[in-house]
C-alpha cells in the first residue's frame, strides 16, 4: 500500500456551484457517490462539507494512488486537491508547515508563486491578506530560488485555516459533470462498437442513471460477442455505477425482416424495431429517454434522413451526444475512459451480420412504413416475446 503525507483532499466542483438554493441537494448527492466509490479503495475515509467545500479525510494508512484513481471516476468532481494538514497555531509555525509542504511537493523549488489564504475561523488574529503576506515572506527566506508573481504565478499555494491548516496547490482533474442519479434514468442502446459506450458515458456525466439494452442474434453472433458487450458495460459502470444490461434475442425478428422487406432497407427497418423494443424496456424500467451512439453521416443509418425515420417510431426523447463528433474524437474519448481496447475486439454484432451491400441512405418514411406492413400479423408477437424473454445482467 502506497501511503502519503497528504491526509485529506479538497474536492472541487464547478456546475453544482450555480444551483442556487438547491445546491445542497447536488452536494449531498456528490458526497454520497464519493463515499460509494471510495469503498473500493484501501483505507478509512470521512467525507464532509463545510462552507461550500467538500473534503475527504483519510484516517490512518491508505493507498494514495488507489484513492485518487477512485475519485477520478466520480462525475461531479471538477478537481481533486491533495492537502497537507497541520495544527492551527501562530503564524510562524504555520509558515514552517508551508515550507514543509513546498519541500514535500516540489523537490526543486524554482518557480514563481503566489499565496492565497482563506480564513474560515474569523477569530484568528490575522486577516487572510496578512496570512498570505506573512507566509509568502517566510517562503522567500527559506527558498531563495522562489519568486513572487501576483499576476501569473507558476504555482498557486492555497492556505485554508479551519479546524486545521490545509495547504494545497495544483489539483488533479476530475471528470466534471453532475453526480449520477441527479437527472433521472435513460436506456442506452449498447452495441459492441466504439461509439455507444462513449455515448453512455457522456449522458451519465450529466447525472443520468444508465440502463442498457443489447440485441443478440445467436447463432449469427457468438457468445464472445455478448461477453464483449457485458465487458463494455462493466467498463462504463466504473463511472456510472451498476448498469442493468437487458440482453434481447433479436434473431427471429431479423430473419423475418430479412425475409419480408427489401434488402436495401434492412438496416433502417431493423433499427426502427430496435428503437421500439428499447423504448418498451425503457418504459418498463422507469427510464425517461433513449441513448444512442449515432454520429451524423457516419454510416447509412445515421444520415439526417435515416435518423428522422428512426425517430418516427419513438415517443421518448432520443439523446445522441455524439451527433456532431467525428470518429477520431470519439476514439479519443473511448481511449481515455478505457473502453477502446474492448470495443475493437473482432466479434461481430447483429447489425454488421445483416447489413445490406448497398443500404438506402435517404429513406422515405412512407415507403418504409408500407414495407413494414409486410411484417404485420407476426412481428407484434415476435417483439412481445423478445421483450418478455430479455435476459438481465447487472454490470458493475
Secondary structure, DSSP 4 states (H G I P E B T S, - for coil): ----S--EEEEE-SGGGG-GGGHHHHHHHHHHHHHHHHTTSSSEEEEEEETTEEEEEEES---HHHHHHHHTT-TT--EEEEEEEEE---HHHHHHHHHHHHHHH-SS--SEEEEEEEES-TTSSS-HHHHHHHHHHHHHHH-TT-EE-SSS-SEEEEEEESSEEEEE-SPEE---SB-TTSS-EEEEE--SSSHHHHHHHHHHTBT-EEEEEEEE-TTTS-HHHHHHHHHHHHHHHHHH--EEEEEEE-HHHHHHHHHHS-GGGHHHHHHHHHHHHHHHHHHHTT--EEE----TTSSGGGSHHHHHHHHTT-SSEEE-TTTT--HHHHHHHHHHHT-HHHHTSS---HHHHS--TT--SS--HHHHHHHHGGGTTTHHHHHHHHHHT-EEEEE-
